[in-house]
């Protein structure tokens, strides 16, 4: 006799009737989402032979929604990882069957981002975007939300009040944490500040908070004029080279944005890894290596998996309502990495 689990075994494991299991399997009539999920999990637990069919039926029973996620730079390891995390989290959603499209924007001009938002809005039920704060982008977001399409901002907020929600980290705390670390770790001297653009409000807030920390304490540091690098590795490399050449007493650098690989390259070429305290963002393969060999002293990282889960939860809530309404911003706590906790 076969020991293969039967439909009765599955019903018992799920705590439902065989008739309910039959309805889920054959899609005969509507079954509550929570019940269908319980049957599916029980099928996987006991090795029920039709677990794959059950998964398909459960997915077919969910309302289908199309999501467009607009991220920056396809060659940036952080954004690739963020896109993958969001895609994975959306595939595990229980209330909707999300069809998730990740779009990488290698051009970051306001006109280009506005064009991408407008194009995606024609077929998306909900959208999320990483964008700089600009009138054109804000106006396009207002147009899209005016059509009852939820729009989330990720990492960097926009100044329009019509966004469905902002999901990111507490950039004030991030900037002040970087300042605290430099005050504790660096020798007195000049401090360089690099960021992608002041139009990214997350970076702008982090930079202001970094500076405000030093205004509030007695210190022996000289904060240099912040340098903009457009989150570009080559521009960040040149900006760092110029900092080192023009400020021979430089003892620390805070990178509030991207382009970190260029910063690392310039510091290594100048053989300044041991004399410059470097605080930067995001744990990637390049920054992990630089942290382990002492070129970077601390990484302030975005909790990618938590961001992704918050995206799913926010989309689910927004799409479950007849009319979308703005939700309070979600500011997550940053993750701190040093060589000893890799």
Residue pairs with C-beta under 8 A, 6 or more apart in sequence:
4 49
5 13
5 46
5 47
5 48
5 49
7 18
7 21
7 22
7 25
8 18
9 46
9 48
10 21
10 39
10 42
10 43
10 46
10 48
11 17
11 18
11 20
11 21
13 42
13 43
13 45
13 46
14 20
14 21
14 38
14 39
14 41
14 42
14 43
15 38
15 42
16 35
16 38
16 39
20 31
20 35
20 39
21 39
22 28
23 29
23 31
24 31
24 35
24 36
24 39
24 40
24 54
24 57
24 58
25 50
25 53
25 54
25 57
26 57
27 57
27 60
27 61
30 61
31 39
31 61
33 61
33 62
33 94
33 95
34 94
36 57
36 58
36 61
37 58
37 94
39 54
39 58
40 51
40 54
40 55
40 58
42 48
43 50
43 51
43 54
44 51
48 54
59 97
60 97
62 93
62 94
62 95
62 96
62 97
63 95
63 96
63 97
63 319
64 96
64 97
64 98
64 99
65 96
65 97
65 98
65 99
65 125
65 126
65 315
65 319
66 98
66 99
66 101
66 123
66 124
66 125
66 126
67 90
67 98
67 99
67 100
67 101
67 124
67 125
67 126
67 127
67 128
67 315
68 101
68 103
68 120
68 121
68 123
68 124
68 126
68 127
68 128
69 83
69 86
69 87
69 100
69 101
69 102
69 103
69 127
69 128
69 129
69 154
69 311
70 103
70 105
70 113
70 116
70 117
70 120
70 127
70 128
70 129
70 130
70 131
71 79
71 82
71 83
71 102
71 103
71 104
71 105
71 130
71 154
72 79
72 104
72 105
72 108
72 130
72 231
73 79
73 104
73 105
73 106
73 108
73 231
73 258
74 80
74 104
74 106
75 106
76 258
77 284
77 285
77 286
78 258
78 282
78 284
78 302
78 304
79 104
79 130
80 104
81 284
81 304
82 154
82 302
82 304
82 307
82 308
83 102
83 104
85 304
85 305
85 307
85 308
86 100
86 102
86 128
86 307
86 308
86 311
86 312
87 100
87 102
88 308
89 305
89 308
89 309
89 311
89 312
90 98
90 100
90 308
90 311
90 312
90 315
91 98
91 100
92 312
93 312
93 315
93 316
95 316
95 320
96 315
96 316
96 319
98 312
98 315
101 120
101 124
103 116
103 120
105 112
105 113
105 116
108 132
108 230
108 231
110 132
110 134
110 135
110 136
110 137
111 136
113 129
113 131
113 132
113 134
113 137
114 136
114 137
114 139
114 140
117 127
117 129
117 137
117 140
117 141
117 144
118 140
120 127
121 127
121 143
121 144
121 147
121 149
124 149
125 149
125 319
126 149
126 150
126 151
126 152
126 164
126 315
126 318
126 319
127 144
127 149
127 150
127 151
127 152
128 151
128 152
128 153
128 154
128 167
128 311
128 315
129 141
129 151
129 152
129 153
129 154
130 153
130 154
130 155
130 156
131 137
131 153
131 156
131 158
132 156
132 197
132 199
132 200
133 156
133 157
133 158
133 159
133 199
133 200
133 201
134 199
137 158
138 158
138 159
138 160
139 160
141 151
141 158
141 160
141 162
141 163
142 160
142 162
144 151
145 151
145 162
145 163
145 164
145 324
146 162
148 323
148 324
149 324
150 164
150 314
150 315
150 318
150 319
150 324
151 162
151 163
151 164
152 163
152 164
152 165
152 166
152 167
152 311
152 314
152 315
153 163
153 165
153 166
153 167
153 168
154 166
154 167
154 168
154 307
154 311
155 167
155 168
155 169
155 202
155 302
155 307
156 168
156 200
156 201
156 202
156 203
157 163
157 166
157 168
157 201
157 202
157 329
158 166
158 201
159 201
161 326
162 326
163 326
164 314
164 318
164 324
164 325
164 326
164 327
165 314
165 318
165 326
165 327
165 328
165 329
165 330
166 329
166 330
167 307
167 310
167 311
167 314
167 329
167 330
167 332
168 202
168 302
168 307
168 329
168 330
168 331
168 332
169 202
169 302
169 303
169 331
169 332
169 333
169 334
170 331
170 332
170 333
170 334
171 202
171 203
171 205
171 206
171 209
171 331
172 205
172 206
172 209
173 209
173 333
173 334
174 206
174 209
174 256
174 281
174 300
174 334
175 205
175 206
175 207
175 208
175 209
175 210
175 211
175 212
175 213
175 256
176 209
176 210
176 212
176 213
177 300
177 334
177 336
178 206
178 210
178 254
178 256
178 279
178 298
178 300
179 209
179 210
179 211
179 213
179 214
179 254
180 213
181 277
181 279
181 297
181 298
182 191
182 221
182 252
182 254
182 277
182 279
183 213
183 214
183 217
183 219
183 221
185 252
185 277
185 297
185 298
186 221
186 251
186 252
186 277
187 251
187 275
187 277
188 219
188 220
188 221
188 251
189 221
189 222
189 249
189 250
189 251
189 252
190 221
190 222
190 223
190 224
190 247
190 249
190 250
190 251
190 252
191 221
191 222
191 223
191 224
191 250
191 251
191 252
191 253
191 254
192 224
192 227
192 240
192 243
192 247
192 250
192 252
192 253
192 254
193 207
193 210
193 211
193 223
193 224
193 225
193 226
193 227
193 253
193 254
193 256
194 226
194 227
194 228
194 229
194 236
194 239
194 240
194 253
194 254
194 255
194 256
194 257
194 259
194 263
195 203
195 204
195 206
195 207
195 226
195 227
195 228
195 229
195 255
195 256
195 257
196 203
196 228
196 229
196 230
196 231
196 232
196 256
196 257
196 258
196 259
197 203
197 228
197 230
197 231
197 257
198 204
198 207
198 228
200 257
203 256
203 257
206 256
207 226
207 256
210 254
210 256
211 223
214 221
214 223
221 251
221 252
222 249
224 243
224 247
224 250
227 239
227 242
227 243
229 235
229 236
229 239
229 257
229 258
229 259
229 262
230 259
231 257
231 258
231 259
232 258
232 259
232 262
233 258
233 259
233 260
233 261
233 262
233 265
234 262
235 259
235 262
236 255
236 258
236 259
236 260
236 261
236 262
236 263
236 266
237 259
237 262
237 263
237 265
237 266
238 262
238 266
239 262
240 253
240 262
240 263
240 266
240 267
241 266
241 269
241 270
243 250
243 253
244 250
244 266
244 267
244 270
244 272
244 276
250 272
250 276
251 275
251 276
251 277
252 276
252 277
252 278
252 279
253 263
253 267
253 276
253 277
253 278
253 279
254 279
254 280
255 263
255 278
255 279
255 280
255 281
256 281
257 281
258 281
258 282
260 280
260 281
260 282
260 284
260 286
260 287
261 286
263 278
263 280
264 278
264 286
264 287
264 290
264 295
264 296
267 273
267 276
267 278
267 295
268 295
273 293
273 294
273 295
274 294
277 297
278 290
278 295
278 296
278 297
279 296
279 297
279 298
279 299
279 300
280 287
280 296
280 299
280 300
281 299
281 300
281 301
281 302
282 299
282 301
282 302
283 291
283 299
283 301
283 335
283 337
287 296
287 299
288 342
290 296
291 297
291 298
291 299
291 337
291 338
291 339
291 342
292 339
292 342
294 339
297 338
298 336
298 337
298 338
299 336
299 337
299 338
300 334
300 335
300 336
301 334
301 335
301 336
301 337
302 332
302 334
302 335
303 332
303 333
303 334
303 335
306 332
307 332
310 330
310 332
314 327
314 330
317 327
318 324
318 327
